[in-house]
Amino acid sequence: MRRALIALLTLALVLPAALPAAAETTLEKINRTGALTIGTRTGSPPFAYINKSNEWVGFSIDLVEQAVAPAIEKKLGKKIKVEKKESAPATRIALLSSNAVDLIAGSMTDTPERRQSVDFSLTFFLTGAQFLVKKGSPVTGIDSIAGKRVAAQQGSTNARIIREKVPTANLREFPDQPAAFQALAQGQVDAYTNDGIQLYGLKAKAPNPADWDVVGEIYSREPYGMAMRKGDTAFKDTVDAGLRQVLESGKYFELYDKWFGPRGEVPYPMTPDVRKFLLGQIGK
């Protein structure tokens, strides 16, 4: 009898520890910590980068601070901070999975493959892949890269597409955009491929912008979204609500003009088709 009682007491102590605790949702985490932690970029103008004043700025940063954070504050009924951590294409999904960040907000393309691991917000930017080359380069687009040394970022959709479409290209992958551009500037590669808007931003920030050309027709459609942990419906709904609100109010287009308008960091006029696509997401 005594042995049976001891066994029962032991089981009572062990069982609760063996049962998995309910996973904390992203909104619960933000409510507990008082902070939304985003994974973003340090050298990806004009979406997210460190400026000359050592400030983390950019279009994606503005959208988080002026659209997403207010929506979360409304949902939680309290003020929150926005904390930023550096993320790169090769690390951003791992940062989400490990709970190191709550949201990836930079220049991440929403793809079916990535949707197997993460959820995406509404699309907040639409662009397409091209090439950055030294002025006078024989590389003029995807049809001219066979046998050429082409830089791309590790884990990027552009790297995957180059492998599929031009397997004879000498693809070299780099951890981030500054490293890829440095390789191009030093003559280690013949071209650097990324989304057109990224390349225009890189050219604009280069010491001698006139030395560089963005070339080629767009060879892939790149819709940017903010990525979050898969299956967290309440958080996704909140993020989307924030983006929907700025699209409906017109604030989104003010921010777009700030960064991409004629006097913006990287002039990149919005086409009527892109505007129609963005507003179509909210039924307009």
Secondary structure, 3 states (H helix, E strand, C coil): CHHHHHHHHHHHHHHHHHCCCCCCCHHHHHHHHCEEEEEECCEECCCEEECCCCCEECHHHHHHHHHHHHHHHHHHCCCCEEEEEECCCCCHHHHHHCCCCCEECCCCECCCCHHHCEEECCCCEEEEEEEEEECCCCCCCHHHCCCCEEEEECCCHHHHHHHHHCCCCEEEEECCHHHHHHHHHCCCCCEEEEEHHHHHHHHHHCCCHHHEEEECCCCCEEEECCEEECCCHHHHHHHHHHHHHHHHHCHHHHHHHHHHCCCCCCCCCCCHHHHHHHHHCCCC
